[in-house]
Amino acid sequence: MPPDPRPPLLLTRPLPDSQRFAARMDGWPAVISPILRIVAVDHDPAPLHEAPGLVFTSAHAVGAAGPGRGRPALCVGGRTAHAARAAGFAVTEGPGNAAGLGPLIAASPVPLIHPHGRHLAHPLPVPGIVVYDQQPLPLTRQARDLLAGGAPVIVPVFSPRSARLLGQAVGADQAPHPPSAPAPLWLVAISPAAAAAWAGPAPARCLLAAQPTTAAMEAAITQIMLAEQS
């Protein structure tokens, strides 16, 4: 069987998210190396369980809000909306980014609370409660070997924090023992903020997804590969 001509993906979201994305990519070669993990933090659950309405900017926060019981929930995008519906919330789905939730928040007929991670990319004009932390993880040996291999690697980044952590990890790994021919990085970013947060070596190519959605990230990955072949 001839080698796969598609450059490998380096997937660095938390493990379940990376595994889901890899499954969506139809056998595209991929190395999974989560750059952070989600860890619940102690908090008072009563305000969330009793809140008339919730704002969710991540599916990771849905479980902390207790049973939905038909309460309204404004959700940043499709994955989060799916998790909230499964928990019993009456969901209004946003455009895929936290900034786009502003009009929905302003129009809400009930008070809202925003459960979120410790590292919040975009504060919202509602009370918030930290319910989880996003703790950094080192790159795996497989990921480091991939980045030192000299061949292009497609690096999708889904948030400013993961882009910053991954860029720092790549830069730190190359600094003490720079490979003779480091892999050209093809950065695919879900948003301008994620692209701007990249803190590593300058990518050989950089492409923004047309929308802040998983489907748009898939399309951008295909686009960046086809652009190289044309």
N, C-alpha and C positions, 0 to 999 in steps of 0.2 A: 504494500500500500504506500503511495507517495506521501511525503510529509504534508501536513496541513499548511497551506500557504498563508493562512490568516495569522497575523501577529498575535501572540498570547495576551490575554487580559490578566492584569494584576488586580484582583478584587479584594478590597480592604475594608468593606463595611463589616459590622458585627456578623458572626458566623452564619446565623440563620438567614440574614438578608443577603449575604454573598452567595449562599447556596441557592436561594430562590432566583437570584439574578443569573447565576450560571446556568440553571435549568432553563431559563427563558431564552438563553443565547444559542440554543439548538446545536449543542456539541462544540461550540467555539472553544479552542484550547484556553485553559484558564488555570491560574495559580491563586489559591485563596490564602490570604494572610491578613486577618483582621488587625486593623491598626488601633482599634479600641474595643472595649467590652462594656456592656450595659450592666450596671450593678444597682440594685434598689438601695435607697437610703432611708433612714428613719425619718418619719414625718407624722404629723397628726392627720389621720385619714378622715376624721369627722367632717371638716369643711368640704371635702371633695364628695363624700358620700351623701351629704345633705344639700349640695349645691343645686340651685334650680336649673343651671345650664353649665356646660363645659366647653372649653376650647382645647382641641388637641392638635399639636403641631408635630407629634410623633406617635406612631402606634405603640411605642414602648411605654407611653404614659397611660394608656387606656385602662389597664388592669388596676391601676392605683385609684381610679375613680369609683370603684364599686359597681354594682349592677346598674345598668342603664335605666331600667324601669320607664322607658319611653321619654326620658328627659332629652331636651335638645342638646345637640353637640355640633359645634362648628369644627370641621376637620380640614387640615391643610391640603390633603390630596387623596387619591384613590386608595392607597394601601392603608392609610390611617382610617379612612372612612369605612373600609371593609372591617377592620378590627372593631371599630365603635359600633357598627351595626350588629356584629356578632355578639357584642356585650349587651345589646338591648337598647341602645340610644337611638333617638330620632335624628338622623344625620343630615346636615347640610354640608355639601362638599365644596371646598374652596378651590382656587386655581392652581395649587401646587406649591405655593410659597407663602411664608408667614405674612409678608407685607401685604399680600392680596386679601388677607382676612379682614383688613380694616373696615371696609364697608359692611361686611356681614356682622362684625362686632357692633358697629354703630347702630345697625338696624335691629339688634336683638331685643325682643320684648321682655327678656328676663335677665337678671344679673348672671354674670359668667365668671368662672374661675379657670385658670390655665395651669394644669399640672405639667411640669416640664423637667428637662435635665438640668444638671448643675451648670453646664456651659450652654448658654442660650444665645443663639446667633442674632435673633431679632426680638427684642422685648415688645410685648403687646400692651395695650392700654386697659388691662384688666388685672385684678389680683392674681399672683402666681404662687405656686408651691413647688419646690424642688422635690421630685419623687425618685429620681435616679441620677446616677453619675455616669459619665462616659470616660472610663479610665484607659489611658494609653497602653498599648501593647507593642513589643518589639516586632520587627519583621522576622518571619521565619527564615530558616536557612534556605529553603526552596525559593523563597521570594528574593533573597539576596543573591543567590546564584543566577536567577533569571535576570536581575538588573545588571549583573556583571557579564552577561553573556555576549554582549555586542550587537545582538539583533534587536529590532524595534519591539517595544512593549507598549501596549495600550493601557493607559491608567485612567479609569473612570473615577471621578470624585463627586460625591453626592452631598457634601456639606462643607462649609468653610473650615470647621474644626478638623474633619478628617483630611482635608486637603493640606492644612497646615501641619498636622502631625506626620502625614506621609512624606511631605516635602522635607521636613526636618529629619526624619528617619533616613531617607535616601541620601541627603547631604551628609549626615553624620557617618553613614556607612562608607561613603566614598572618600571622606576627608583623610582618615589615617592611612588607608590602604587603597588609593585610587586604582580602579581596574584599568588595564591598558586600553581597553575599548569598551567603555560603559555603554549600556543599552540606550539607544535613542528613545526618549520618552514621548509618546503621543498622548497628551493630556486631553481628556474629554470631561468637561465640567457641566454640572447640572444648572449652574447659574453664574452670572458675573461675579458674585461674591465668592463662590467656591473657587473660581479661577484666580481671583485676586489674592486669595489666601494661600495659594501655593507658595511654599517656602523653601523649595528645593532647587536643584540645578534647572536651568532654563530648558523647558521642553522643546524638542525638535519641531513638534506640531502642537497646536492647541485649538480645540473646537468647542464651542458652546452648544449645548442642546437647544433646540428650537423652543422648547417648553420645559418647565421644571417637573418632568414626569419620567417614570421608568421607561415608557414606550419611546419617548423622545431621546433618552439616553441610548437605547438600543439602536435607534435610527442613526444617531450621531456616530456611534462606533462603526457601523457599516459604512457611513459616509466617509469617515477619515481613512478607512482602509481603501475604498474605491478611489479616493482622491490620489492616494499614493500610487495606485496601479495605472491611473490614466496618463 
